[in-house]
């Protein structure tokens, strides 16, 4: 099997792609010069794997197959970063160990990176952002709020240890990349993040205690901002918690879900540590056009993390600030002046520098009340935010722009979503998120609304004291949708099949006392129409015809492998392309010829970008597997596009005139091809005696234009004529012929290629 990448596509292929997917980039593919199938992948870091074992020590047989690069021991198991030993086949290794009962999760070690956008006015000294978030008002209106020591861990590129603006605030940190070295920043990103935190704290004049009670802990997990990965970032969170940080800020991330990151975030939450993270900056193409600015990055998208987007000087959301489910608040992110390595300061832009403003505020809240829980800090920051829209929450600014003075002078509301007693005043709720609220007796009803983007399953989960909620009423906003009521003595989980609607649901109880509860939701796509095709033996069968076809599939569950068996009736050229409709997905193609267990992996691009390959195929079957690189469930479909062009070689050419006519071969069936309207195919045969001659003709499947067959005698006088077209692709010709030379001529109108077959019937 030979494979290579093409950058050109037929017009129909491009048109359908533009309608269905984001604009793609064209990339390299497997090396056609290699005779043996080879695996292709991404950067070296993504050849590493993150594995968590439930018990203290991994299986010795597992350790024999890998080289351990790092390990982290926790009470609930061991998390390891490994790479496969030479000679270990990735496909078989992954299949074996992902099914092991003692492995909690196993996934690739995805790349993490920091992003900042330098501006032309980077030399500005304007600290307008401190006015916008009302930090300056707080400085003047109240005493220094921190009553006990509070630490913010900056998990980033390190911090400039001797910077005069930062040195009073710093506590010993750690360099996870090289534990023998200090967490010194040589790139600048971490220093600027820490500098923004210091700027929010620096202005206090009444009872200020710089460096005494509010501190910054550098946790270095990358060097140049591009060498980060999910394993060391997650380990940075764990290490910050172990070192008694109160707040963790992450100005980095990825669109890809990661179980190890989710595990680290849950660990922080359980230990009373709040994680604050940037929603990420948009993906920009070479023309400086936005490719993706939706959804938000992980870890900001996790329910336990306070996700922060960016606004400009005017308070409007910046177009390059990622929005989507999971965003909580926004803060200024354009031209943010703060410390940089070398002792100076400058302005940088991006959500990276909005997030530390929120982390600084969270630390001040924690400093006021050391016993406050992370969920209450989130609630206080959300409820005090200033929304610029009509909705109390939306996918671009969350609950609004943070307000430092309001957050430090308000009390946590037991239920910040009131009033929401009726369908008409339902509180907007983000998908895949968790909220805390209170039902105040049997007369109170709490209504929420949520948008489901596709047909799928919406799961609602309600947790609280054992006694409590008794009913849920749910109504979709689609035409004719009637409310549906669910009841139960301990109603905690509801699964609803939904369409692409906005859904409103209301909760109520029968008791007259207050009932505090936590509400979360999860949306999953329905299985696609090709399921169950998770194994090669159950592959969905496709009879590939010349031309273009497409298949819309879904990764509706973790480790969803979609197999297709492409059957070919003739040799030709096959072009495959798979596109994810979201940067949450990172599609991978895996190809195997029928009868072979070796294959080619096509995986050149990262999240949100297409994979494509071109193959020469013979008559027979080709197995194609589509999967997600992170093996995650993805909330958007993918599109597999197939273009097949039959072999264009016509072994009987040149036979464009009667003088070039090909003597009728002795084979039972002759295959020919017309290259267009100007192409004629002539064949000749000689009869030595009078015969009843019969021919059977067939137009190839997929041909869009007709083929005309004419029988001529030696003087080129027409004796018989037959037309084959897509509606009548087969025909017979019978003639009683005297001894002579005869000709068959094949012709057609239009420029489309078309193939035909014929044989003489004895």
FIMARKE-379752 format. One line per 2 residues: their letters; for each residue x, y negated, z of C-alpha. Coordinates in pm, whole numbers, plus 50000, padded with zeros to 5 digits. Layout:
BEGIN
A = X:Y:Z | ...
% end
This chain:
BEGIN
XX = 50000:50000:50000 | 50139:49659:49909
XX = 50016:49340:50071 | 50083:48969:50033
XX = 49908:48638:50093 | 49745:48424:49825
XX = 49668:48054:49856 | 49419:48042:49571
XX = 49058:48160:49587 | 48773:48177:49341
XX = 48535:47882:49347 | 48247:48075:49502
XX = 48476:48204:49774 | 48581:47851:49868
XX = 48227:47711:49861 | 48092:47977:50095
XX = 48390:47938:50324 | 48342:47562:50351
XX = 47979:47602:50439 | 48032:47874:50696
XX = 48365:47793:50859 | 48618:47529:50949
XX = 48869:47421:50681 | 49139:47688:50673
XX = 49512:47672:50634 | 49695:47905:50402
XX = 49966:48114:50557 | 50225:48382:50492
XX = 50153:48752:50521 | 50318:49093:50528
XX = 50636:49130:50323 | 50554:49296:49986
XX = 50911:49416:49950 | 50876:49667:50236
XX = 50766:50016:50139 | 50667:50119:50492
XX = 50374:49947:50666 | 50493:49690:50918
XX = 50328:49507:51202 | 50317:49131:51190
XX = 50253:48907:51486 | 50317:48571:51641
XX = 50592:48424:51853 | 50799:48648:52081
XX = 50607:48546:52391 | 50292:48692:52237
XX = 50460:49030:52202 | 50452:49040:52583
XX = 50165:49182:52785 | 50008:49087:53117
XX = 49892:49384:53324 | 49727:49401:53666
XX = 49737:49723:53866 | 49480:49778:54139
XX = 49721:49968:54362 | 50059:49876:54504
XX = 50280:50059:54257 | 50215:50119:53885
XX = 50215:50464:53730 | 50579:50577:53673
XX = 50488:50684:53320 | 50376:50330:53249
XX = 50705:50191:53377 | 50891:50427:53142
XX = 50716:50267:52842 | 50788:49900:52926
XX = 51049:49659:53045 | 50922:49455:53342
XX = 51002:49085:53297 | 50828:48960:53611
XX = 50593:49088:53879 | 50366:48926:54135
XX = 50249:49126:54437 | 49915:49035:54595
XX = 49688:49201:54848 | 49456:49324:54573
XX = 49723:49465:54341 | 50028:49391:54127
XX = 50030:49160:53826 | 50315:49218:53582
XX = 50462:49063:53269 | 50602:49338:53046
XX = 50728:49405:52697 | 50726:49739:52521
XX = 51043:49944:52504 | 51193:50016:52166
XX = 51008:50289:51982 | 50681:50253:52175
XX = 50389:50206:51933 | 50171:49916:52042
XX = 49840:50059:51911 | 49864:50389:52099
XX = 50015:50229:52409 | 49734:49978:52440
XX = 49463:50238:52382 | 49609:50466:52648
XX = 49675:50218:52927 | 49374:49992:52882
XX = 49162:50298:52969 | 49360:50376:53286
XX = 49135:50367:53594 | 49395:50184:53805
XX = 49449:49900:53555 | 49217:49608:53622
XX = 49311:49422:53302 | 49566:49419:53024
XX = 49598:49147:52759 | 49857:48960:52549
XX = 50062:48686:52709 | 49917:48390:52521
XX = 50106:48068:52465 | 50024:47764:52676
XX = 50137:47417:52580 | 50113:47058:52695
XX = 50004:46785:52457 | 50046:46411:52463
XX = 49995:46144:52203 | 50249:45861:52207
XX = 50100:45526:52108 | 50241:45222:51938
XX = 50175:45020:52255 | 50368:45267:52471
XX = 50568:44978:52618 | 50260:44817:52769
XX = 50259:44763:53146 | 49880:44735:53166
XX = 49739:44971:53431 | 49380:44914:53325
XX = 49284:45268:53417 | 49311:45194:53789
XX = 49043:44927:53746 | 48820:45154:53537
XX = 48812:45434:53795 | 48769:45176:54077
XX = 49086:45284:54253 | 49176:44915:54288
XX = 48839:44848:54454 | 48902:45132:54699
XX = 49243:44988:54789 | 49083:44661:54893
XX = 48765:44796:55051 | 48890:45069:55283
XX = 49179:45195:55490 | 49412:45465:55361
XX = 49171:45762:55367 | 49414:46049:55422
XX = 49391:46159:55784 | 49596:46478:55750
XX = 49864:46604:55521 | 49746:46699:55172
XX = 49955:46838:54885 | 49891:46826:54510
XX = 50084:47086:54312 | 50177:46976:53959
XX = 50209:47299:53757 | 50394:47170:53453
XX = 50743:47099:53316 | 50877:46998:53656
XX = 50922:46649:53801 | 51204:46393:53794
XX = 51331:46456:54148 | 51504:46121:54200
XX = 51251:45889:54038 | 51202:45593:54278
XX = 50823:45593:54229 | 50793:45964:54305
XX = 51069:46048:54553 | 50872:45934:54862
XX = 50590:46172:54773 | 50784:46485:54680
XX = 50799:46806:54880 | 51014:47105:54783
XX = 50878:47287:54481 | 50982:47583:54272
XX = 51116:47663:53927 | 50946:47986:53821
XX = 51138:48007:53495 | 51472:47999:53676
XX = 51434:48030:54055 | 51805:47949:54102
XX = 51745:47596:53969 | 51538:47307:54108
XX = 51210:47211:53933 | 51379:46922:53754
XX = 51191:46779:53453 | 51392:46730:53135
XX = 51095:46689:52901 | 50887:46421:53076
XX = 50533:46556:53078 | 50526:46677:53440
XX = 50691:46356:53560 | 50423:46148:53389
XX = 50145:46362:53539 | 50295:46321:53887
XX = 50342:45951:53816 | 49971:45905:53746
XX = 49888:46066:54083 | 50128:45828:54255
XX = 49975:45528:54076 | 49632:45608:54220
XX = 49783:45627:54569 | 50036:45345:54542
XX = 49800:45047:54576 | 49675:45106:54928
XX = 49762:44821:55158 | 49536:44883:55457
XX = 49685:45160:55667 | 49891:45294:55377
XX = 50122:45584:55448 | 50313:45650:55122
XX = 50489:45982:55128 | 50379:46064:55479
XX = 50048:46238:55442 | 49990:46267:55065
XX = 50250:46471:54886 | 50332:46609:54539
XX = 50477:46957:54485 | 50649:47027:54151
XX = 50592:47380:54016 | 50792:47426:53699
XX = 50647:47684:53458 | 50787:47556:53127
XX = 51082:47354:53003 | 50997:47167:52684
XX = 50616:47168:52692 | 50596:47431:52417
XX = 50745:47732:52592 | 50463:47783:52838
XX = 50250:48094:52864 | 49946:48213:53051
XX = 50139:48448:53281 | 50375:48191:53432
XX = 50103:47925:53446 | 49877:48164:53639
XX = 50171:48257:53859 | 50230:47883:53911
XX = 49879:47856:54058 | 49940:48153:54287
XX = 50277:48019:54400 | 50128:47676:54472
XX = 49864:47841:54691 | 50129:48048:54868
XX = 50319:47725:54940 | 50010:47572:55096
XX = 49908:47326:54826 | 49555:47185:54864
XX = 49499:47074:54504 | 49648:47218:54183
XX = 49652:47010:53864 | 49706:47165:53521
XX = 49757:46932:53224 | 49796:47226:52986
XX = 49601:47521:52858 | 49463:47712:52564
XX = 49128:47783:52400 | 49177:48154:52469
XX = 49016:48320:52771 | 49258:48506:52995
XX = 49176:48750:53274 | 49499:48675:53458
XX = 49418:48304:53457 | 49062:48374:53574
XX = 49211:48592:53850 | 49451:48316:53961
XX = 49173:48055:53966 | 48948:48282:54177
XX = 49238:48341:54415 | 49286:47966:54459
XX = 48914:47915:54522 | 48905:48193:54782
XX = 49202:48034:54958 | 49032:47693:54969
XX = 49242:47532:54693 | 49075:47323:54420
XX = 49209:47351:54064 | 49180:47046:53836
XX = 49257:47084:53463 | 49251:46885:53139
XX = 48992:46981:52876 | 49264:46960:52612
XX = 49331:46751:52304 | 49180:46817:51961
XX = 49351:47025:51695 | 49474:46789:51420
XX = 49569:46893:51066 | 49853:46754:50855
XX = 49624:46477:50726 | 49555:46371:51085
XX = 49196:46489:51057 | 49032:46665:51350
XX = 48994:47039:51292 | 48858:47130:51637
XX = 48764:46917:51937 | 48516:47167:52078
XX = 48505:47363:52309 | 48728:47274:52603
XX = 49049:47448:52701 | 49091:47717:52962
XX = 49148:47694:53256 | 48927:47380:53253
XX = 48637:47592:53125 | 48631:47823:53428
XX = 48343:47759:53671 | 48580:47709:53966
XX = 48793:47449:53784 | 48713:47079:53765
XX = 48745:47009:53391 | 48849:46655:53293
XX = 48806:46485:52956 | 48932:46147:52836
XX = 48783:45802:52769 | 48943:45487:52629
XX = 48960:45131:52755 | 48597:45077:52660
XX = 48478:45377:52858 | 48378:45571:52547
XX = 48487:45932:52503 | 48798:45960:52286
XX = 48738:46159:51967 | 49044:46374:52036
XX = 48922:46469:52384 | 48780:46820:52373
XX = 48419:46854:52478 | 48191:47148:52544
XX = 48053:47374:52816 | 48249:47346:53139
XX = 48344:46979:53126 | 48280:46809:53462
XX = 48397:46447:53445 | 48606:46206:53240
XX = 48876:45953:53321 | 49083:45709:53113
XX = 49339:45886:52896 | 49461:45622:52650
XX = 49788:45433:52708 | 49826:45550:53067
XX = 50130:45383:53223 | 50322:45591:53477
XX = 50667:45728:53562 | 50894:45899:53309
XX = 51237:46064:53354 | 51525:45826:53395
XX = 51361:45608:53656 | 51140:45408:53421
XX = 50780:45411:53307 | 50584:45402:52984
XX = 50238:45467:52842 | 50131:45805:52708
XX = 49790:45929:52599 | 49581:46243:52619
XX = 49360:46439:52854 | 49684:46539:53031
XX = 49688:46198:53195 | 49317:46181:53275
XX = 49330:46502:53481 | 49585:46378:53742
XX = 49362:46079:53823 | 49094:46328:53927
XX = 49349:46540:54115 | 49462:46230:54306
XX = 49100:46154:54399 | 49041:46516:54507
XX = 49345:46490:54736 | 49208:46173:54896
XX = 48875:46346:54961 | 49054:46648:55108
XX = 49264:46413:55321 | 48949:46261:55468
XX = 48815:46603:55569 | 49067:46890:55584
XX = 48782:47143:55627 | 48599:47051:55307
XX = 48559:47337:55060 | 48658:47316:54690
XX = 48293:47341:54581 | 48204:47035:54794
XX = 48495:46836:54648 | 48364:46921:54301
XX = 48014:46818:54401 | 48130:46487:54551
XX = 48332:46393:54242 | 48046:46495:54011
XX = 47770:46316:54204 | 47967:45991:54233
XX = 48068:45980:53866 | 47918:45704:53650
XX = 47733:45842:53349 | 47705:45635:53033
XX = 47440:45853:52869 | 47074:45924:52925
XX = 47134:46280:53040 | 47286:46341:53380
XX = 47530:46583:53216 | 47641:46628:52857
XX = 47910:46820:52671 | 48137:46520:52606
XX = 48155:46329:52934 | 48019:46585:53182
XX = 47866:46400:53476 | 48044:46078:53379
XX = 48355:45872:53457 | 48502:45915:53803
XX = 48451:45643:54065 | 48716:45654:54339
XX = 48542:45411:54575 | 48204:45583:54544
XX = 48353:45929:54593 | 48535:45819:54910
XX = 48233:45645:55063 | 47955:45893:54982
XX = 47851:46209:55159 | 47813:46537:54975
XX = 47452:46581:54867 | 47304:46922:54945
XX = 47140:46912:54601 | 47279:46656:54355
XX = 47046:46768:54077 | 46727:46624:54220
XX = 46482:46510:54093 | 46428:46824:53884
XX = 46093:46951:54007 | 45925:46988:53666
XX = 46005:47118:53318 | 46008:46760:53189
XX = 46282:46646:53431 | 46495:46959:53420
XX = 46864:46909:53493 | 47099:46989:53199
XX = 47323:47286:53278 | 47641:47392:53107
XX = 47674:47744:52969 | 47895:47985:53162
XX = 47907:47762:53468 | 47803:47769:53835
XX = 47609:47513:54038 | 47520:47484:54408
XX = 47178:47350:54507 | 46901:47376:54768
XX = 46534:47468:54751 | 46354:47272:55024
XX = 46070:47505:55106 | 45786:47650:54904
XX = 45680:47310:54770 | 46015:47246:54601
XX = 46093:47364:54248 | 46434:47331:54081
XX = 46433:47319:53701 | 46735:47341:53472
XX = 46774:47347:53095 | 47042:47511:52887
XX = 47113:47537:52513 | 47183:47878:52360
XX = 47366:47841:52024 | 47279:48179:51869
XX = 47065:48485:51918 | 47198:48660:52223
XX = 47149:48749:52589 | 47131:48482:52860
XX = 47200:48612:53210 | 47094:48403:53511
XX = 47242:48489:53851 | 47123:48345:54181
XX = 47302:48415:54508 | 47227:48300:54860
XX = 47107:48446:55187 | 46932:48781:55160
XX = 46593:48624:55220 | 46504:48353:54980
XX = 46408:48315:54618 | 46107:48502:54494
XX = 46038:48377:54142 | 46181:48227:53825
XX = 45971:48071:53549 | 46144:48047:53211
XX = 46033:47873:52894 | 46211:47823:52563
XX = 46162:47494:52382 | 46097:47668:52051
XX = 45755:47650:51886 | 45490:47860:52060
XX = 45713:47955:52352 | 45501:48023:52660
XX = 45642:48023:53015 | 45738:48367:53146
XX = 45750:48430:53519 | 45985:48675:53689
XX = 45920:48782:54048 | 46091:49008:54297
XX = 46167:49047:54665 | 46538:48991:54609
XX = 46553:48844:54261 | 46922:48780:54190
XX = 46985:48857:53822 | 46775:48809:53509
XX = 46869:48908:53153 | 46677:48729:52878
XX = 46698:48788:52502 | 46718:48441:52353
XX = 46730:48268:52016 | 46895:47941:51918
XX = 46684:47724:52146 | 46699:47500:52447
XX = 46571:47700:52743 | 46421:47560:53060
XX = 46388:47767:53376 | 46255:47677:53721
XX = 46333:47840:54055 | 46106:47853:54360
XX = 46073:48028:54697 | 45783:48125:54921
XX = 45944:48029:55252 | 45899:47685:55407
XX = 46260:47652:55517 | 46555:47520:55313
XX = 46737:47780:55106 | 47088:47704:54973
XX = 47184:47896:54665 | 47445:47924:54392
XX = 47325:47942:54030 | 47539:48071:53744
XX = 47475:48180:53389 | 47645:48377:53115
XX = 47569:48385:52744 | 47667:48674:52517
XX = 47601:48725:52146 | 47390:49016:52033
XX = 47574:49307:51869 | 47598:49252:51494
XX = 47408:49458:51237 | 47714:49676:51162
XX = 47736:49829:51510 | 47813:50087:51630
XX = 48142:50066:51439 | 48396:50057:51724
XX = 48588:50360:51596 | 48740:50446:51261
XX = 48516:50752:51230 | 48206:50531:51276
XX = 48321:50258:51035 | 48049:50067:50852
XX = 48058:50183:50488 | 48077:49927:50207
XX = 48069:50018:49837 | 48286:49738:49706
XX = 48166:49592:49377 | 48359:49344:49163
XX = 48313:48990:49288 | 48263:48838:49630
XX = 48081:48959:49942 | 48082:48860:50309
XX = 47996:49014:50646 | 47907:48808:50955
XX = 48010:48995:51268 | 48036:48933:51640
XX = 48270:49023:51924 | 47984:49071:52167
XX = 48189:49246:52435 | 48546:49278:52559
XX = 48764:49507:52347 | 48519:49504:52058
XX = 48677:49662:51751 | 48478:49636:51428
XX = 48572:49897:51165 | 48467:49879:50799
XX = 48527:50145:50532 | 48569:49986:50192
XX = 48505:50232:49907 | 48639:50159:49556
XX = 48522:50326:49236 | 48816:50189:49040
XX = 49158:50037:49107 | 49202:49664:49137
XX = 49304:49373:49357 | 49142:49320:49697
XX = 49150:48992:49887 | 49043:48989:50252
XX = 48996:48691:50478 | 48855:48673:50830
XX = 48757:48343:50990 | 48658:48272:51348
XX = 48396:48000:51386 | 48560:47876:51704
XX = 48913:47828:51839 | 48807:48058:52123
XX = 48865:48339:51873 | 49194:48452:51720
XX = 49106:48709:51451 | 49329:49004:51365
XX = 49306:49237:51065 | 49432:49595:51074
XX = 49437:49802:50752 | 49471:50177:50702
XX = 49453:50381:50384 | 49225:50683:50385
XX = 49415:50991:50498 | 49684:50788:50675
XX = 49716:50687:51041 | 49979:50427:50967
XX = 49863:50075:50910 | 49937:49709:50851
XX = 49849:49447:51110 | 49778:49101:50967
XX = 49819:48851:51250 | 50013:48546:51143
XX = 49803:48264:51284 | 49685:48145:51623
XX = 49348:48066:51775 | 49079:47933:51544
XX = 49273:47989:51223 | 49203:48248:50950
XX = 49394:48560:50860 | 49408:48663:50495
XX = 49576:48928:50285 | 49582:49056:49926
XX = 49620:49425:49839 | 49651:49644:49534
XX = 49401:49927:49588 | 49337:50254:49410
XX = 49017:50448:49373 | 48918:50573:49717
XX = 48874:50420:50064 | 49046:50159:50275
XX = 48970:50120:50646 | 48966:49763:50779
XX = 48949:49679:51149 | 48860:49330:51271
XX = 48934:49234:51631 | 49016:48938:51854
XX = 49380:48895:51953 | 49292:48844:52319
XX = 49037:49131:52302 | 48779:48889:52445
XX = 48405:48854:52396 | 48357:48544:52179
XX = 48044:48326:52188 | 48057:48249:51813
XX = 48048:48483:51510 | 48329:48559:51269
XX = 48309:48594:50891 | 48484:48874:50699
XX = 48514:48784:50330 | 48589:49042:50061
XX = 48680:48965:49701 | 48751:49251:49462
XX = 48880:49217:49108 | 48901:49543:48912
XX = 49223:49622:48737 | 49239:49398:48430
XX = 49476:49615:48229 | 49324:49757:47910
XX = 49553:50034:47793 | 49401:50027:47441
XX = 49506:49667:47368 | 49580:49519:47123
XX = 49269:49634:46937 | 49107:49297:46858
XX = 49052:49367:46483 | 48949:49662:46269
XX = 49308:49689:46145 | 49424:49722:46510
XX = 49149:49966:46596 | 49256:50231:46847
XX = 49205:50588:46731 | 48939:50734:46953
XX = 49130:50923:47224 | 49060:51282:47303
XX = 48974:51204:47669 | 48620:51269:47776
XX = 48572:50911:47896 | 48731:50588:47771
XX = 48759:50279:47991 | 48782:49937:47829
XX = 48760:49576:47936 | 48657:49258:47758
XX = 48856:48961:47879 | 48597:48709:47755
XX = 48388:48602:47457 | 48687:48584:47223
XX = 48801:48936:47305 | 48690:49220:47076
XX = 48770:49586:47127 | 48782:49811:46816
XX = 48800:50190:46813 | 48805:50420:46506
XX = 48737:50786:46435 | 48730:51006:46123
XX = 48474:51274:46032 | 48572:51556:45796
XX = 48216:51677:45753 | 47864:51553:45812
XX = 47786:51543:46184 | 47523:51425:46431
XX = 47736:51189:46644 | 47625:51096:46997
XX = 47783:50841:47235 | 47698:50749:47594
XX = 47788:50394:47711 | 47797:50242:48064
XX = 47848:49883:48174 | 48063:49864:48489
XX = 47887:49785:48817 | 47911:49417:48908
XX = 47928:49290:48550 | 47723:48971:48513
XX = 47710:48951:48130 | 47615:49188:47849
XX = 47829:49399:47616 | 47722:49465:47254
XX = 47832:49790:47086 | 47820:49814:46706
XX = 47888:50118:46485 | 48043:50034:46143
XX = 48132:50248:45844 | 48455:50227:45646
XX = 48329:49923:45453 | 48244:49751:45784
XX = 47873:49777:45726 | 47674:49798:46052
XX = 47502:50132:46103 | 47384:50115:46467
XX = 47381:49854:46747 | 47327:49875:47124
XX = 47324:49607:47400 | 47419:49685:47761
XX = 47331:49430:48031 | 47310:49425:48415
XX = 46944:49530:48402 | 47009:49807:48150
XX = 47370:49908:48213 | 47352:50246:48037
XX = 47262:50344:47681 | 47298:50610:47414
XX = 47373:50587:47043 | 47295:50868:46796
XX = 47371:50868:46422 | 47393:51125:46141
XX = 47718:51041:45962 | 47876:51169:45639
XX = 48249:51239:45614 | 48429:50903:45635
XX = 48613:50665:45867 | 48398:50481:46124
XX = 48448:50202:46376 | 48304:50109:46718
XX = 48325:49741:46808 | 48265:49605:47160
XX = 48191:49232:47206 | 48027:48994:47454
XX = 47937:48630:47508 | 48069:48412:47787
XX = 48411:48397:47950 | 48348:48641:48235
XX = 48546:48961:48232 | 48346:49282:48218
XX = 48436:49648:48203 | 48268:49934:48023
XX = 48302:50310:47981 | 48194:50544:47704
XX = 48231:50899:47591 | 48135:51108:47291
XX = 47868:51362:47379 | 47924:51698:47212
% end
